[in-house]
Every structure is written in C-alpha cells, then in structure tokens.
Amino acid sequence: MRLRAPVKIDDLVRNDHKLLGRSERPNDVEVVRAEGSLVHDARGRTFIDFQMGWCVGNLGWNPHAIMQAVRDFDGPSYVNPSAMYPPWVELAGLLAELVPGRVRRSYRATTGTEAVELALQLAMTFTRRRKLVSIDGAYHGNSFAARSLGAGGVDNLLHGCMKLALPLDHKALDRLETLVKHRDVAAFIMEPIITNLSVVIPDLDFMREIIPLCHQYGTLVIMDEVATGFGRTGALFACEHYDLAPDFICLAKAITSGVAPLAVTITTPDIANETEGELEFYSTFGWHPVAVEAAIATCRFWQRHHDHLIGNAMARSSEFRSRLLRMPWAVEPELRCRGLAIGIGLDDARYVERIRQRCQDEGLLVFAEDDSLVMFPALTLDEHTAREGLDILEHCAHDIR
Ligand SMILES: Cc1ncc(COP(=O)(O)O)c(C=O)c1O
C-alpha cells in the first residue's frame, strides 16, 4: 500500500484555503480511512457517519464486493464514447431490469447534474416546448439549468422555470394544473421523496395523480432519483412507493456505492427513438470503464441482497423513528422519515447547527440544513452502531438548550 506523508493540520487548513475553491469553509475532519459506517481522521478520531456523503455510501464505505470488482478490472483504461463496449450494454440491461415503470434506455453521464440536464434537454427536444416546472426550493444540481429549477431564484432559462410550492397534497394538483394547462411545459421535475428539502414526503394522493395530470397536457415527468435511488427510502427506487412510471429517471450517487463517479438518465424507448439524431449529447467520461465496473457490481449486489438490505434499512428506520421522537429536544420535533432518509424539523437553524457541531465533537456526523437535522445512514448500519450514534445524539439534545 502506498502511504502519503502525514500533513500538519495547520498547514492543511492554510493550504486548503489557499488552493481550493469552496463555497464554504470545510469542517475539521481530515479523513484518512473509512469502512462501513465509520470514518477515521488524521487525529486518530473515529466518527459514526450518519451523513454517508448525502446518499452516496448506501452500502457503507469501502464496500468489499464493489472495491474488489474495481481492483480485479483489467479492461481498457478508456473507451471513446462513439465506440461499442459490452459492459455499457450489460449495465444498461441491469438498470432496465431494476428500475420501475416504462423507462428502459440509458444515457451515459458522469454526475447527477449532467443526468438532470440531459433529461431536461430530451424532454424539450421531444415535446418541442421550453418551459419547465419544479418544486419550489428544490435542488437538482449546479448547472445553469439545474440552478434555475432550484432554490435561490436564479432563472437562467430563457423561457422560464415555474415553481410549485409545498405542501404537496391533493390541493397541489390544482396548482400544478394551472401551471401546465397552457400546453407549453416540456417537463415537471421532482425528487419522489425530497431529500433536498430536508426530507419532504409528498402525499400519496398527489403523487398518484401527477403523471396522468401532466400527460393530459403533454408534459413529461422526470423523477430525480439521484439521491433517493438504490434503497435510500426503504425501496430500491422511491418511485416504487407510489407505483410511478415516469418518463425519465435520473440516477447517480449510490449507483457505484461511492467507489467512482457515474450517472444515468433512463427514458422510454419512444422518447429515445423520437429524439435520436435530434439531440446531440457527448460526455467524455460518461460511463468510464472503471466506474462501470463499480456500477455493475453495485447492481449485482442489489440483485443478490435486495431483501436483506431493505429489511435492515427498515429495521434501523423504525429504531431511529422511535428514539428520535423520545429525545429531549428543546422544541417539539417534526420527524420526517422514509426508510433511512431522515429529517427532524427543530424550528431554529442556530439550535440545529449547535447540535450538529456538538455531535461532531462527540464523534457523530449529521447534517444541519436550515432548521432541520438531516441524516442518511448506510443501509448496512448495524444495530449496535446505530444505538451508539443515537446515544451521542440524545446526549447532545439533552445538553443543548
Ligand atoms: C436530487 C439531486 N439531484 C441532482 C444532484 C446533483 O448531483 P451531482 O452533485 O452529482 O451533480 C444532487 C446532488 O446532491 C441531488 O441531491
């Protein structure tokens, strides 16, 4: 094993700031090793990780089967996007078997942003419309188009992106209809469980009706499962909770279990055939051979262990749910939990940030998102480690007022 020389923490902090562009200062965890739900830092500290890279490490860090597949790979270091390459077809075939609904044709991408961008472009090309509808405050990536869909009010799209406000209940269907009824909206995009709004769980009544409603006005439906895909919400894909058959599913993050970057936009044969030759799409590293090995290994792992992974996730989910509701929070908590996508609304962003920081000091990694604590533990999290992490959280909730 090749080891890097240790770096002094003060030098690292100074050089990180001098040399890396970031939107905010990093936390002081200098990761050197990770396995399962544990992260070890250069100061010899061990953290229980309930963040898992925001839905990346669903199988735990350094998952043996996936790492081994990458180590064993002795194929080409690169394949030109215009060539044919059997593992691309193998991975697309596996995805077609795993995803719900009617989508079958995979477009190769590298990041979630790119997968969303591609779905938008395909929808615009297919419908010959320009407008889009998204959920107010959502996040779908960091390109100009994705940022127009999301929070922050930047509308970079020439013809506008309209926003559907929460709550997503049966009344929201009328508001959605008002937005799409002029027959000029190419696509409606959302996460089926909205991780990026600190876990919002839309009503069944709403979700069951969006596809027929949108299709009535010729609007396509994009389900962004970049974060929810691969078991996060207690089903392999969150669309399954609602029996959804969208026109596009976007995947990234946990598709390679965090071992390499890879993303995909999957659409229906109709849309793929109709837009072929019309939409030019080129991605230099879209489905790089090493990342493809990691994704194939992840899909095969899911085929073999689906019931066990979902069973474990649901067992942990109910433990989290009952413990979190009983913790001595300073305010009445609003728990939003589906599988292991967990948000706890606590009313006050400063209070939430103090809890996050104290948890980190005591060896637990959680997210603070505005006035909510957010957690995405590994689906492989064992009962003992879950209890230890929840004990830390409870202790912090008790101490911070
Ligand atoms: C729902 C969702 N869509 C898209 C993206 C963008 O993915 P990436 O960071 O891989 O570009 C993210 C990233 O957090 C996401 O959570």
The ligand as a MOL file (V3000), in Angstrom:
LIG
                    3D

  0  0  0     0  0            999 V3000
M  V30 BEGIN CTAB
M  V30 COUNTS 16 16 0 0 0
M  V30 BEGIN ATOM
M  V30 1 C -31.6200 15.2150 -6.0480 0
M  V30 2 C -30.3110 15.6080 -6.6360 0
M  V30 3 N -30.2210 15.8170 -7.9580 0
M  V30 4 C -29.0620 16.1690 -8.5440 0
M  V30 5 C -27.9270 16.3630 -7.7960 0
M  V30 6 C -26.6470 16.7470 -8.4590 0
M  V30 7 O -25.7570 15.6590 -8.4360 0
M  V30 8 P -24.1840 15.8990 -8.6320 0
M  V30 9 O -23.6640 16.5830 -7.4240 0
M  V30 10 O -23.6400 14.5080 -8.8280 0
M  V30 11 O -24.0320 16.7190 -9.8750 0
M  V30 12 C -27.9690 16.1650 -6.4120 0
M  V30 13 C -26.7660 16.3830 -5.5830 0
M  V30 14 O -26.7860 16.4610 -4.3760 0
M  V30 15 C -29.1910 15.7820 -5.8110 0
M  V30 16 O -29.2870 15.5700 -4.4860 0
M  V30 END ATOM
M  V30 BEGIN BOND
M  V30 1 1 1 2
M  V30 2 1 2 3
M  V30 3 2 2 15
M  V30 4 2 3 4
M  V30 5 1 4 5
M  V30 6 1 5 6
M  V30 7 2 5 12
M  V30 8 1 6 7
M  V30 9 1 7 8
M  V30 10 2 8 9
M  V30 11 1 8 10
M  V30 12 1 8 11
M  V30 13 1 12 13
M  V30 14 1 12 15
M  V30 15 2 13 14
M  V30 16 1 15 16
M  V30 END BOND
M  V30 END CTAB
M  END
